[in-house]
Amino acid sequence: MFDLIILGGGSAAFSAAIRASELGAKVAIAEESVIGGTCLNRGCVPSKFLIKAAELYYLPKRNGYNGVEVHQGRVDLRRLIEQKDSLLSEFRRTKYEDVLKTYKNITYLPYRGYFVSENEVKIGERTYKAKRFIIATGSSPWIPPIEGINRVDYLTSTTALDLRELPESVIVLGGSAVGLEFAQMFSHLGSRVTVLEAMPRILPFEEEEVSRALRGYLEEEGIEVHTGVKVLSVNGGKSGKRLLAEVGGVRAEFEARALLVATGRRANTPGLGLEKVGVRVDEKGAIVVNDEMQTSAPHVWAAGDVVSGVPMLVTVAARQGSIAAENALSGAHKKMDYLSVPYAVFTTPEVAGVGLGEKEARDKGYRVKVGYLDFKYVPKAPIITDTRGLIKMIVEEGSNRILGVRMVAPHAAEIIQKAALFVKYKMTVDDVLDTIDVYPTLSESIKLCAQSFKKDVTKLSCCAD
């Protein structure tokens, strides 16, 4: 008998198990796949490793320094993948297996778990009881029902991480974060890349200015981008893939050696026996929870990608897991704060944001004003010979409270951490102006954007307050 059983073995599950252990609970984790979940094994860690490697290989083509000559060598993808696999093995050991050894009241069960009754789960060949449960089984790539798609050898964000040979050309189906990261990675390594997005623009839920700017940067690098695409059918073999589509109502064909499907993810809920315990799911199979991570079954909580309507971010999953465990075991009523959660898209330049976008803020009833900063006015940008980028700051009229920040820029994923604090603690433009940055840095772009509400930043000297 356990105090808490967690189905799943990724970031949300381990965060929940550690918090439960700290509260003195006897905990079990059930995970049939490799330990560590999506982020470690099939997501952020391996993809960012390969994205950085591809960026380094491509860097000589963007060298902006006169008098510095650099040469592009070659890519041995097999060796690169072997290094990636070695890194993942090390992370699995140090971040998960070794962690388990330090928590004696956490039992790891390397088997599939599913509900057989209200208070019982089958894990492997045994049935276990508990008073409380957390579901943290994550998500998997979703493949749209396109004619012929199941008869071709396509890639996903999971299988693309294990390629041993670089495809000469790639069609990327999907222009959101994952699709664009992989598209640019393949392009930087030398593949000819075409991106097909069904919505009117790439990053369709991002601010329009950011989406438009990023598309321009990708196209400057030679990536072919098409939006408003309806794919009608797919056919072909290992030698090549052919897609028949409509673009703006006009028939078009696209051909490439490889096809990467990056059209979103779906929660891993089939086969969990949720009907046995009364856990409600939405129309896509994701688990519906309240703001305390509790499901429709009072003794069951959920966390991570398996949850309906929340950002699929590892940071969110970990926080949700911790909150779910504390609420389940201590009777606390902790809630998730999604407003101040920063996110990033690891293209080059990167996209990042936190808080409310302009339309979202207006829809919530805020009267807002917007400030913009072109990155060519950030002194560090011309110093590093990369002035690509912009910042958009959304501010409440009257109070001058910063509601949100969106940006596309070099190292945006690092810069946005600063803005996340401003949003979380409801700081104002004047609060930002009262801070002092290191000079020259890219992060001072946040203060410069805040200054745009008060003065013309194109007419400032260096370090002007």
C-alpha positions in Angstrom: 0.0 0.0 0.0 1.4 3.4 -1.1 0.3 6.9 0.0 0.7 8.0 -3.6 1.1 6.3 -6.9 2.3 8.3 -9.9 1.7 7.0 -13.4 4.6 8.3 -15.6 8.3 8.8 -15.2 9.2 12.2 -16.6 9.7 15.7 -15.1 6.2 16.1 -13.7 6.3 12.6 -12.1 9.7 13.0 -10.5 8.9 16.5 -9.3 5.7 15.1 -7.7 7.5 12.1 -6.2 10.3 14.3 -4.7 7.8 16.7 -3.1 5.7 13.8 -1.8 8.8 12.2 -0.3 9.7 15.5 1.4 6.3 15.4 3.0 7.0 11.9 4.3 4.8 9.9 1.9 5.5 6.4 0.6 5.5 6.9 -3.2 5.6 4.7 -6.3 6.4 5.8 -9.8 5.3 3.6 -12.7 7.0 4.1 -16.1 7.2 1.6 -18.9 9.4 3.6 -21.2 12.9 5.0 -20.6 13.3 7.0 -17.4 13.3 10.8 -17.7 10.3 11.4 -20.0 9.9 13.4 -23.1 12.1 16.5 -22.3 15.2 14.4 -21.5 14.9 11.6 -24.0 12.8 13.0 -26.9 12.5 16.7 -26.5 14.4 19.7 -25.1 17.7 18.2 -24.2 18.5 16.2 -27.4 16.9 18.8 -29.7 18.8 21.7 -28.2 22.0 19.8 -28.4 21.6 19.2 -32.1 20.3 22.7 -32.7 23.4 24.2 -31.1 25.7 21.9 -33.1 23.9 22.9 -36.4 24.2 26.6 -35.5 27.9 26.2 -35.0 28.3 24.5 -38.3 26.3 27.2 -40.0 28.1 30.1 -38.2 30.8 30.7 -40.9 28.0 31.7 -43.3 26.9 34.5 -40.9 30.3 35.7 -39.9 30.0 39.5 -39.8 33.6 40.4 -38.8 35.9 41.8 -41.4 39.4 40.4 -41.1 38.2 37.1 -39.3 38.2 34.2 -41.7 36.4 31.0 -40.7 35.7 27.9 -42.7 32.9 25.4 -42.7 34.1 21.9 -42.3 31.8 18.8 -42.5 29.1 17.1 -40.5 29.4 13.5 -39.3 25.9 13.0 -38.2 26.5 9.5 -36.9 29.2 10.8 -34.5 27.0 13.7 -33.4 24.1 11.4 -32.6 26.4 9.1 -30.6 27.6 12.1 -28.6 23.9 13.1 -28.0 23.1 9.6 -26.8 26.1 9.7 -24.5 24.9 13.0 -23.0 21.4 11.6 -22.5 22.7 8.5 -20.7 24.7 10.8 -18.4 21.6 12.9 -17.6 19.5 9.8 -17.0 22.0 8.6 -14.5 22.7 11.9 -12.7 19.3 13.5 -12.8 17.1 10.5 -12.3 18.7 7.2 -11.4 21.1 8.7 -8.8 18.3 10.9 -7.5 16.1 7.9 -6.8 18.9 6.4 -4.6 18.7 9.4 -2.3 14.9 9.1 -1.7 14.4 5.8 0.1 10.6 6.1 0.2 10.3 6.4 -3.6 9.8 3.0 -5.4 10.4 3.0 -9.1 8.5 0.4 -11.1 9.6 0.1 -14.7 6.3 -1.1 -16.1 3.1 0.2 -17.6 0.5 1.3 -15.1 -3.3 1.6 -15.5 -6.4 1.8 -13.3 -8.4 -1.4 -12.7 -10.6 0.1 -10.0 -11.1 3.3 -8.1 -8.2 2.7 -5.7 -6.1 0.1 -7.6 -3.7 0.2 -10.5 -2.1 -2.7 -12.4 1.6 -2.2 -12.8 3.4 -5.0 -14.6 2.0 -8.2 -13.3 0.9 -6.9 -9.9 -1.9 -4.8 -8.5 -1.2 -1.9 -6.1 -3.4 0.1 -3.9 -3.2 3.8 -2.9 -5.3 6.5 -1.4 -4.2 9.1 -4.0 -2.9 9.1 -7.5 -1.1 11.5 -9.9 -1.3 11.0 -13.7 1.8 12.3 -15.4 2.1 10.1 -18.6 3.0 13.0 -20.9 2.2 13.3 -24.6 3.2 11.9 -28.0 3.5 13.4 -31.6 0.1 13.6 -33.3 -0.2 12.6 -36.9 -3.0 14.3 -38.8 -5.4 12.1 -40.9 -4.0 12.9 -44.3 -4.6 10.5 -47.2 -1.6 8.2 -47.6 0.3 9.4 -44.5 0.4 6.0 -42.9 1.8 4.4 -46.1 5.0 6.5 -46.1 8.1 6.5 -43.9 7.8 9.9 -42.2 9.8 11.4 -39.4 8.5 12.9 -36.1 10.3 15.0 -33.6 11.2 11.8 -31.8 12.6 9.7 -34.7 14.4 12.7 -36.3 16.7 12.8 -33.3 18.1 9.4 -34.2 18.9 9.9 -37.9 22.4 8.7 -38.9 22.4 10.3 -42.3 21.4 13.8 -43.3 18.5 14.0 -45.8 19.3 16.0 -48.9 15.9 17.7 -48.6 13.2 17.8 -46.0 9.5 18.9 -46.0 8.5 20.0 -42.5 4.7 19.7 -42.0 3.9 22.3 -39.2 5.2 25.8 -38.6 5.0 26.1 -34.9 7.8 25.8 -32.4 8.9 22.2 -32.9 8.6 22.3 -36.7 10.6 25.6 -37.0 13.3 24.4 -34.7 13.8 21.2 -36.7 13.5 23.0 -40.0 16.3 25.4 -39.2 18.4 22.7 -37.7 18.2 20.6 -40.9 18.8 23.7 -43.0 21.9 24.7 -41.0 23.3 21.2 -41.4 22.8 21.5 -45.1 19.4 20.1 -46.1 17.1 21.9 -48.4 14.0 22.7 -46.3 10.4 23.5 -47.0 8.0 24.4 -44.2 4.2 23.9 -44.8 1.9 25.5 -42.2 -1.9 25.2 -42.3 -2.5 28.5 -40.5 -2.1 32.0 -42.1 1.3 32.4 -40.5 4.0 30.5 -38.8 3.9 30.6 -35.0 0.2 31.2 -35.4 -0.4 32.0 -31.7 2.5 34.3 -31.4 2.3 38.1 -31.8 2.0 38.9 -35.6 5.0 41.2 -35.6 7.2 38.4 -34.1 5.9 35.7 -36.5 6.4 38.0 -39.5 10.0 38.9 -38.5 11.0 35.3 -37.9 9.6 34.2 -41.2 11.8 36.8 -42.9 14.9 35.6 -41.1 14.2 32.0 -42.0 13.6 32.8 -45.6 16.8 34.9 -45.7 18.7 31.7 -44.8 17.0 29.9 -47.7 14.2 28.0 -46.0 11.1 27.9 -48.1 8.0 28.8 -46.1 4.4 28.3 -47.2 1.4 29.2 -45.0 -2.4 28.6 -45.5 -1.5 25.1 -46.8 -4.0 22.3 -46.9 -2.3 19.0 -47.5 -4.5 16.7 -49.5 -2.4 13.5 -49.8 1.1 12.1 -49.3 2.8 9.3 -51.3 6.3 8.0 -52.1 8.9 5.7 -50.7 12.3 5.9 -49.1 13.7 7.7 -52.2 11.4 10.6 -51.8 8.0 12.0 -50.6 5.5 13.8 -52.6 2.8 16.0 -51.1 -0.3 17.2 -53.0 -1.7 20.4 -51.4 -3.7 23.5 -51.8 -2.0 26.8 -51.1 -4.4 29.7 -51.2 -6.9 27.6 -53.1 -4.3 26.7 -55.8 -3.1 23.1 -56.2 0.6 22.6 -55.6 3.0 19.7 -55.3 6.0 19.5 -52.9 8.8 16.9 -53.1 11.6 16.1 -50.7 13.7 13.1 -49.7 12.3 13.2 -46.1 9.0 14.3 -44.5 9.0 15.5 -40.9 5.5 15.7 -39.3 5.4 18.3 -36.6 1.7 19.0 -36.3 1.3 19.0 -32.5 1.1 16.5 -29.7 -1.7 14.5 -27.9 -1.9 13.4 -24.3 -0.9 9.8 -23.5 -4.3 8.8 -21.9 -5.5 5.8 -24.0 -5.3 2.5 -22.1 -5.0 4.2 -18.6 -8.4 2.9 -17.5 -9.6 6.4 -16.7 -13.2 5.4 -17.0 -12.7 3.0 -14.0 -11.9 6.0 -11.8 -14.1 8.7 -13.3 -11.4 11.0 -14.7 -12.8 13.3 -17.3 -10.9 14.1 -20.5 -11.5 16.7 -23.2 -12.3 16.1 -26.9 -8.6 15.4 -27.6 -8.1 13.0 -24.8 -6.3 15.3 -22.4 -7.2 15.3 -18.7 -9.3 18.1 -17.4 -8.2 19.5 -14.1 -9.1 22.5 -11.8 -6.6 25.2 -10.9 -5.2 22.9 -8.2 -4.4 20.2 -10.6 -7.2 18.0 -9.3 -9.2 15.9 -11.8 -12.9 15.1 -11.7 -12.0 12.2 -9.4 -11.4 13.8 -6.0 -8.4 11.4 -5.2 -6.7 11.8 -8.6 -4.5 14.7 -9.7 -2.7 15.2 -13.0 0.4 17.1 -14.2 2.4 17.8 -17.3 1.6 17.3 -21.0 -1.3 15.0 -20.2 -3.3 18.0 -18.8 -5.8 19.8 -21.0 -5.3 23.4 -22.1 -1.9 24.2 -20.5 1.5 25.0 -22.1 3.5 21.8 -22.9 6.7 23.0 -21.2 8.9 21.0 -18.9 9.1 23.9 -16.4 5.3 23.9 -16.2 5.2 20.1 -15.9 7.6 20.2 -13.0 5.8 22.9 -11.1 2.4 21.2 -11.7 3.8 17.9 -10.4 5.1 19.6 -7.2 1.8 21.4 -6.7 -0.3 18.3 -7.4 1.7 16.3 -4.8 1.4 18.9 -2.1 -2.3 19.4 -2.7 -2.9 15.7 -2.7 -1.0 14.9 0.5 -1.2 18.0 2.7 -4.6 19.4 1.9 -3.0 22.5 0.6 -4.8 24.5 -2.1 -1.8 25.7 -4.2 -2.5 27.0 -7.6 -0.5 27.3 -10.8 0.6 30.8 -12.0 0.7 30.5 -15.7 0.9 34.2 -16.4 4.5 34.6 -15.4 5.8 31.4 -17.1 8.3 32.3 -19.8 8.6 30.3 -23.0 11.0 30.2 -25.9 11.4 28.9 -29.4 15.0 27.9 -30.1 15.4 29.1 -33.6 18.2 31.6 -34.5 17.3 34.3 -33.6 15.2 32.9 -30.7 11.6 33.8 -30.0 10.5 34.2 -26.3 7.6 35.6 -24.4 6.0 35.9 -21.0 2.7 37.3 -19.7 -0.2 38.5 -21.9 0.0 39.2 -25.6 -1.7 42.4 -26.9 -4.9 40.7 -28.1 -5.1 38.5 -25.0 -4.8 41.5 -22.8 -7.5 43.4 -24.6 -9.8 40.4 -24.6 -9.4 40.2 -20.8 -10.6 43.8 -20.5 -7.3 45.7 -20.1 -6.8 49.1 -21.7 -3.3 48.7 -23.1 -0.5 50.6 -24.8 2.3 49.0 -26.7 6.0 49.8 -26.9 8.4 48.5 -29.6 12.2 48.3 -29.9 14.1 47.3 -33.0 17.2 45.4 -32.0 19.4 47.6 -34.1 19.1 50.2 -31.3 20.5 47.8 -28.7 24.3 48.7 -28.6 25.4 45.0 -28.1 23.6 43.9 -31.3 25.9 45.7 -33.8 28.8 44.8 -31.6 28.1 41.1 -32.2 27.1 41.9 -35.8 23.6 40.5 -35.4 20.9 43.2 -35.3 18.0 40.9 -36.1 15.1 41.2 -33.7 12.5 43.2 -32.0 10.8 43.5 -28.6 7.1 44.2 -28.0 6.1 45.3 -24.5 2.4 45.3 -23.5 1.6 47.8 -20.7 -1.7 48.6 -18.9 -2.7 52.2 -19.4 -2.9 54.3 -16.2 -1.0 52.0 -13.9 1.9 51.4 -16.4 2.0 47.8 -15.1 3.9 45.5 -17.5 1.4 42.8 -18.7 3.6 41.0 -21.1 6.7 40.9 -23.3 7.3 39.3 -26.7 10.5 39.2 -28.6 12.6 37.7 -31.4 16.3 38.3 -30.9 19.6 36.6 -30.3 19.6 34.9 -27.0 15.9 35.8 -26.4 15.5 32.7 -24.2 18.0 34.1 -21.8 16.8 37.7 -21.9 13.1 36.9 -21.2 14.0 35.6 -17.7 14.3 39.3 -16.7 10.9 40.2 -18.1 9.4 37.2 -16.3 10.2 38.8 -12.9 8.6 42.1 -14.0 5.4 40.3 -15.0 5.3 38.0 -11.9 5.7 40.9 -9.4 3.4 43.3 -11.3 6.1 45.8 -11.8 5.7 49.0 -13.8 7.6 50.7 -16.6 9.0 53.1 -13.9 10.2 50.1 -11.9 12.2 48.9 -15.0 13.6 52.4 -15.6 14.8 52.4 -12.1 17.1 49.4 -12.7 20.7 49.5 -14.0 22.0 47.0 -16.6 25.5 45.8 -17.4 26.7 47.5 -20.5 26.9 46.3 -23.2 24.5 43.4 -23.0 21.5 42.2 -24.9 19.4 42.1 -21.8 19.4 45.9 -21.5 17.0 45.7 -24.5 14.2 45.3 -21.9 15.0 48.6 -20.3 15.4 50.3 -23.7 11.9 49.0 -24.7 10.5 50.4 -21.5 12.2 53.7 -22.2 10.3 53.9 -25.5 7.1 54.8 -23.5 8.9 57.9 -22.3 11.3 59.0 -24.9 12.6 58.4 -28.4 15.2 55.6 -27.9 16.7 56.2 -31.4 18.1 59.5 -30.0 19.8 58.2 -26.9 23.5 58.1 -26.3 25.0 54.9 -24.9 23.9 54.1 -21.3 21.5 57.1 -21.3 19.1 56.8 -18.3 
